[in-house]
Amino acid sequence: MASLLVPLLYVVIVFGGLWIFSAVYRQRTRSKVVQPYFPRHRERDIYVSLLQKTNPPAPDHLLKAALVRRAMTDVNRIVRLREDKPALQNLLQKGSIGDDLWASLLAAEKELEAEILETAAEANSFVEGWGQLIFQTATEMVHNEKTRAVLEQIGAQRVEKERRYGVKTKRIMPASSMPSSPMPAAAVPAPSPLPPATPVAVAPGTPVTPSSSDNGLVPPPTPGPESVMSSDGEGPASPRTPKSAKKSKKRK
């Protein structure tokens, strides 16, 4: 009889302990609230409050601006989820984080999906087809704000580096900010006018030779058929002068 009570008592104690542990664990998990992964969506609350305003109603351009700011916040959250999810998954596999953080990430992902669909529907209510372009516009505005923030921090970082290292950097002024000094019109020499060409009377029958005023651009006179030399080396037949006639008589 005693040999049967010992194992029976052992089974009752083991199963009773497991039941008590599971009941306490379930009660704690029910009462435990999962912390949200993102803070409260402030831009969404502003848009909803403007949309519910009736006396006087909010203008359309103000509602559109609030909706774009809401979409910009959604874009920032999408980028953060894409960056954090692979890292948290690796940490969860290694046991470095608990299941509550992973559950919070999954809940934020589902909430963000519903938020994107709602924002696109609100954009289509203003202009048909705007829901497909509003996130592209919001992405460009987010990049613009990041670039502006970097440019605004350059001056503060320069001052901090100069104070820390004691070296003053030379500031280069852009070309657009440099004062331009135009040359006065009186300093520019005006081109001198050319003198008018004087007509020259040419006697009929005299050959025209290029003058110096023509800069040698007048083509030379083309030789006529009479100026072509013959094959025996004699020149063209020209009328003899009286002196040449006297010389021929003396030779005879």
Secondary structure as UniProt FT lines:
FT   HELIX           2..31
FT   HELIX           42..51
FT   TURN            55..56
FT   HELIX           60..94
FT   HELIX           99..126
FT   TURN            128..129
FT   HELIX           130..132
FT   HELIX           134..165
FT   TURN            175..177
FT   HELIX           185..187
FT   TURN            204..205
FT   HELIX           212..214
FT   TURN            215..216
FT   HELIX           225..227
FT   TURN            231..232
FT   HELIX           242..251
//
